[in-house]
Amino acid sequence: MKPRITIGVGGGTGSGKTTFCRKLAEFLGPEQVLILSQDHYYRDAGHLPVEQRALRNFDRPEAVDFELLVRHLKQLQAGREIARPRYDFSQHVRLEGSEPALPRPVILVEGTLVFAAEELVGCFDLKLFVDADPDIRFIRRLRRDMRERGRSVESIVRQYLETVRPMHLRFVEPARRHADLVISGVDAIEQQVAALGDRIRGAAGLP
């Protein structure tokens, strides 16, 4: 099966990209949607000592293996299965083994930097930028990193000030210009998902 539409979903950290993608997949039907996350494609830092890994700048395009992501996306668009990598954020390493991912009618590619890589932007049929105020995004990131990645408040704040915020201003925000549509990651999520879902369903020829 060849995908019928490929959608890029960009935006700052904590803007609501992942939530939007999950809700859109629920609306269209999980069997119709494959979500491909930038988070799977961070470059392995296993060659560095543990204390140095966390000091890397993970918020610039060079931190992501976009060559592999683009290659996988083109394979999916050609109707072929991929072996999606797995990444451990607690250790900053790519795990052994992979996860098979099959092409589906709708492919969603989400991440902070998906519009910062020109070669990836050219693969999208529709580009959505999820927007949220900086304070909301920081609070969401703080909660996520403490809950899901076991990080301390101090380390989260330091990383936000040293790399996340400046890289957002340098790479993420300017890439908004590529978006076909800017949507709110805070207000009326369900209504936006329904409106866009109907549009996407029609474009993809879904029942």
KOLSE-784127 format. One record per residue (C-alpha): x, y, z; residue number from 0; residue in three letters. Coordinates in steps of 0.25 Angstrom, whole numbers, plus 5000, padded with zeros to 4 digits. Last residue first. Example, Ala and Ser with C-alpha at 12.3 -4.5 7.8 and 13.67 -1.06 7.14 Angstrom:
2
[site [5055; 4996; 5029]; 1; "SER"]
[site [5049; 4982; 5031]; 0; "ALA"]
This chain:
207
[site [4944; 5025; 5016]; 206; "PRO"]
[site [4958; 5031; 5013]; 205; "LEU"]
[site [4961; 5037; 4999]; 204; "GLY"]
[site [4974; 5043; 5004]; 203; "ALA"]
[site [4970; 5058; 5001]; 202; "ALA"]
[site [4956; 5055; 5007]; 201; "GLY"]
[site [4961; 5049; 5020]; 200; "ARG"]
[site [4971; 5060; 5021]; 199; "ILE"]
[site [4960; 5071; 5020]; 198; "ARG"]
[site [4951; 5064; 5030]; 197; "ASP"]
[site [4963; 5062; 5039]; 196; "GLY"]
[site [4966; 5077; 5038]; 195; "LEU"]
[site [4953; 5081; 5043]; 194; "ALA"]
[site [4952; 5070; 5053]; 193; "ALA"]
[site [4966; 5072; 5059]; 192; "VAL"]
[site [4963; 5087; 5060]; 191; "GLN"]
[site [4950; 5085; 5067]; 190; "GLN"]
[site [4957; 5075; 5077]; 189; "GLU"]
[site [4969; 5084; 5079]; 188; "ILE"]
[site [4960; 5097; 5083]; 187; "ALA"]
[site [4972; 5105; 5089]; 186; "ASP"]
[site [4985; 5100; 5093]; 185; "VAL"]
[site [4994; 5095; 5082]; 184; "GLY"]
[site [4988; 5105; 5072]; 183; "SER"]
[site [4989; 5103; 5057]; 182; "ILE"]
[site [4998; 5110; 5047]; 181; "VAL"]
[site [4995; 5105; 5033]; 180; "LEU"]
[site [5003; 5103; 5020]; 179; "ASP"]
[site [5015; 5104; 5028]; 178; "ALA"]
[site [5029; 5107; 5022]; 177; "HIS"]
[site [5030; 5121; 5028]; 176; "ARG"]
[site [5029; 5114; 5042]; 175; "ARG"]
[site [5044; 5110; 5039]; 174; "ALA"]
[site [5048; 5123; 5045]; 173; "PRO"]
[site [5042; 5119; 5059]; 172; "GLU"]
[site [5049; 5106; 5059]; 171; "VAL"]
[site [5063; 5109; 5055]; 170; "PHE"]
[site [5069; 5121; 5062]; 169; "ARG"]
[site [5059; 5125; 5072]; 168; "LEU"]
[site [5056; 5110; 5075]; 167; "HIS"]
[site [5071; 5108; 5076]; 166; "MET"]
[site [5073; 5119; 5086]; 165; "PRO"]
[site [5061; 5114; 5095]; 164; "ARG"]
[site [5066; 5099; 5095]; 163; "VAL"]
[site [5081; 5101; 5096]; 162; "THR"]
[site [5086; 5109; 5108]; 161; "GLU"]
[site [5073; 5113; 5114]; 160; "LEU"]
[site [5065; 5101; 5112]; 159; "TYR"]
[site [5077; 5092; 5116]; 158; "GLN"]
[site [5079; 5099; 5129]; 157; "ARG"]
[site [5064; 5098; 5133]; 156; "VAL"]
[site [5064; 5084; 5130]; 155; "ILE"]
[site [5076; 5081; 5138]; 154; "SER"]
[site [5072; 5089; 5150]; 153; "GLU"]
[site [5058; 5082; 5150]; 152; "VAL"]
[site [5064; 5068; 5150]; 151; "SER"]
[site [5062; 5058; 5139]; 150; "ARG"]
[site [5055; 5045; 5140]; 149; "GLY"]
[site [5052; 5044; 5125]; 148; "ARG"]
[site [5037; 5042; 5126]; 147; "GLU"]
[site [5032; 5049; 5138]; 146; "ARG"]
[site [5043; 5060; 5140]; 145; "MET"]
[site [5045; 5062; 5125]; 144; "ASP"]
[site [5030; 5063; 5122]; 143; "ARG"]
[site [5027; 5072; 5133]; 142; "ARG"]
[site [5038; 5082; 5130]; 141; "LEU"]
[site [5034; 5081; 5115]; 140; "ARG"]
[site [5020; 5084; 5118]; 139; "ARG"]
[site [5024; 5096; 5126]; 138; "ILE"]
[site [5033; 5101; 5116]; 137; "PHE"]
[site [5023; 5100; 5105]; 136; "ARG"]
[site [5012; 5108; 5113]; 135; "ILE"]
[site [5022; 5119; 5116]; 134; "ASP"]
[site [5027; 5120; 5102]; 133; "PRO"]
[site [5012; 5122; 5096]; 132; "ASP"]
[site [5007; 5111; 5087]; 131; "ALA"]
[site [5008; 5108; 5072]; 130; "ASP"]
[site [5006; 5095; 5064]; 129; "VAL"]
[site [5012; 5097; 5050]; 128; "PHE"]
[site [5005; 5089; 5039]; 127; "LEU"]
[site [5011; 5085; 5026]; 126; "LYS"]
[site [5003; 5078; 5015]; 125; "LEU"]
[site [5008; 5069; 5004]; 124; "ASP"]
[site [5022; 5067; 5010]; 123; "PHE"]
[site [5035; 5061; 5004]; 122; "CYS"]
[site [5041; 5075; 5000]; 121; "GLY"]
[site [5041; 5079; 5015]; 120; "VAL"]
[site [5050; 5067; 5018]; 119; "LEU"]
[site [5061; 5071; 5008]; 118; "GLU"]
[site [5060; 5086; 5014]; 117; "GLU"]
[site [5063; 5081; 5028]; 116; "ALA"]
[site [5058; 5092; 5037]; 115; "ALA"]
[site [5043; 5089; 5035]; 114; "PHE"]
[site [5044; 5075; 5042]; 113; "VAL"]
[site [5052; 5082; 5054]; 112; "LEU"]
[site [5043; 5082; 5065]; 111; "THR"]
[site [5037; 5068; 5062]; 110; "GLY"]
[site [5026; 5061; 5055]; 109; "GLU"]
[site [5024; 5053; 5042]; 108; "VAL"]
[site [5010; 5049; 5040]; 107; "LEU"]
[site [5008; 5038; 5029]; 106; "ILE"]
[site [4993; 5036; 5024]; 105; "VAL"]
[site [4990; 5024; 5015]; 104; "PRO"]
[site [4999; 5014; 5023]; 103; "ARG"]
[site [5013; 5010; 5021]; 102; "PRO"]
[site [5018; 4999; 5030]; 101; "LEU"]
[site [5027; 5001; 5042]; 100; "ALA"]
[site [5037; 4990; 5047]; 99; "PRO"]
[site [5043; 4994; 5061]; 98; "GLU"]
[site [5058; 4994; 5062]; 97; "SER"]
[site [5069; 4986; 5069]; 96; "GLY"]
[site [5080; 4992; 5078]; 95; "GLU"]
[site [5077; 5005; 5085]; 94; "LEU"]
[site [5081; 5018; 5080]; 93; "ARG"]
[site [5088; 5026; 5092]; 92; "VAL"]
[site [5085; 5038; 5100]; 91; "HIS"]
[site [5084; 5030; 5113]; 90; "GLN"]
[site [5071; 5035; 5118]; 89; "SER"]
[site [5066; 5039; 5104]; 88; "PHE"]
[site [5067; 5024; 5099]; 87; "ASP"]
[site [5065; 5024; 5084]; 86; "TYR"]
[site [5059; 5013; 5075]; 85; "ARG"]
[site [5062; 5012; 5060]; 84; "PRO"]
[site [5050; 5010; 5050]; 83; "ARG"]
[site [5052; 4998; 5041]; 82; "ALA"]
[site [5044; 5001; 5029]; 81; "ILE"]
[site [5033; 4995; 5021]; 80; "GLU"]
[site [5032; 4999; 5006]; 79; "ARG"]
[site [5020; 5006; 4999]; 78; "GLY"]
[site [5028; 5016; 4991]; 77; "ALA"]
[site [5024; 5026; 5001]; 76; "GLN"]
[site [5029; 5018; 5012]; 75; "LEU"]
[site [5043; 5016; 5005]; 74; "GLN"]
[site [5043; 5031; 5003]; 73; "LYS"]
[site [5040; 5034; 5018]; 72; "LEU"]
[site [5051; 5024; 5022]; 71; "HIS"]
[site [5062; 5031; 5013]; 70; "ARG"]
[site [5057; 5045; 5018]; 69; "VAL"]
[site [5059; 5040; 5033]; 68; "LEU"]
[site [5072; 5033; 5030]; 67; "LEU"]
[site [5078; 5046; 5024]; 66; "GLU"]
[site [5071; 5054; 5035]; 65; "PHE"]
[site [5080; 5048; 5045]; 64; "ASP"]
[site [5076; 5058; 5056]; 63; "VAL"]
[site [5087; 5065; 5065]; 62; "ALA"]
[site [5091; 5073; 5053]; 61; "GLU"]
[site [5078; 5080; 5052]; 60; "PRO"]
[site [5080; 5088; 5065]; 59; "ARG"]
[site [5073; 5085; 5078]; 58; "ASP"]
[site [5081; 5073; 5083]; 57; "PHE"]
[site [5092; 5081; 5087]; 56; "ASN"]
[site [5101; 5072; 5095]; 55; "ARG"]
[site [5104; 5073; 5110]; 54; "LEU"]
[site [5095; 5061; 5113]; 53; "ALA"]
[site [5105; 5052; 5106]; 52; "ARG"]
[site [5117; 5058; 5113]; 51; "GLN"]
[site [5114; 5051; 5127]; 50; "GLU"]
[site [5112; 5038; 5120]; 49; "VAL"]
[site [5125; 5037; 5113]; 48; "PRO"]
[site [5123; 5039; 5098]; 47; "LEU"]
[site [5123; 5027; 5088]; 46; "HIS"]
[site [5108; 5025; 5092]; 45; "GLY"]
[site [5104; 5038; 5086]; 44; "ALA"]
[site [5095; 5032; 5075]; 43; "ASP"]
[site [5089; 5042; 5066]; 42; "ARG"]
[site [5074; 5046; 5068]; 41; "TYR"]
[site [5065; 5039; 5059]; 40; "TYR"]
[site [5054; 5033; 5068]; 39; "HIS"]
[site [5051; 5046; 5073]; 38; "ASP"]
[site [5048; 5052; 5060]; 37; "GLN"]
[site [5035; 5044; 5060]; 36; "SER"]
[site [5028; 5036; 5050]; 35; "LEU"]
[site [5013; 5034; 5052]; 34; "ILE"]
[site [5006; 5024; 5043]; 33; "LEU"]
[site [4991; 5026; 5040]; 32; "VAL"]
[site [4980; 5018; 5034]; 31; "GLN"]
[site [4979; 5007; 5044]; 30; "GLU"]
[site [4979; 5017; 5056]; 29; "PRO"]
[site [4966; 5023; 5050]; 28; "GLY"]
[site [4964; 5037; 5045]; 27; "LEU"]
[site [4960; 5043; 5058]; 26; "PHE"]
[site [4969; 5034; 5066]; 25; "GLU"]
[site [4981; 5038; 5057]; 24; "ALA"]
[site [4977; 5053; 5058]; 23; "LEU"]
[site [4977; 5051; 5073]; 22; "LYS"]
[site [4991; 5045; 5073]; 21; "ARG"]
[site [4996; 5055; 5064]; 20; "CYS"]
[site [4991; 5067; 5072]; 19; "PHE"]
[site [4996; 5061; 5085]; 18; "THR"]
[site [5010; 5059; 5079]; 17; "THR"]
[site [5011; 5073; 5073]; 16; "LYS"]
[site [5005; 5080; 5086]; 15; "GLY"]
[site [5015; 5092; 5087]; 14; "SER"]
[site [5024; 5085; 5097]; 13; "GLY"]
[site [5036; 5088; 5089]; 12; "THR"]
[site [5034; 5097; 5077]; 11; "GLY"]
[site [5026; 5094; 5065]; 10; "GLY"]
[site [5025; 5084; 5053]; 9; "GLY"]
[site [5015; 5074; 5047]; 8; "VAL"]
[site [5019; 5070; 5033]; 7; "GLY"]
[site [5008; 5062; 5026]; 6; "ILE"]
[site [5009; 5051; 5016]; 5; "THR"]
[site [4997; 5048; 5007]; 4; "ILE"]
[site [4993; 5036; 4999]; 3; "ARG"]
[site [5002; 5025; 5005]; 2; "PRO"]
[site [5005; 5014; 4996]; 1; "LYS"]
[site [5000; 5000; 5000]; 0; "MET"]
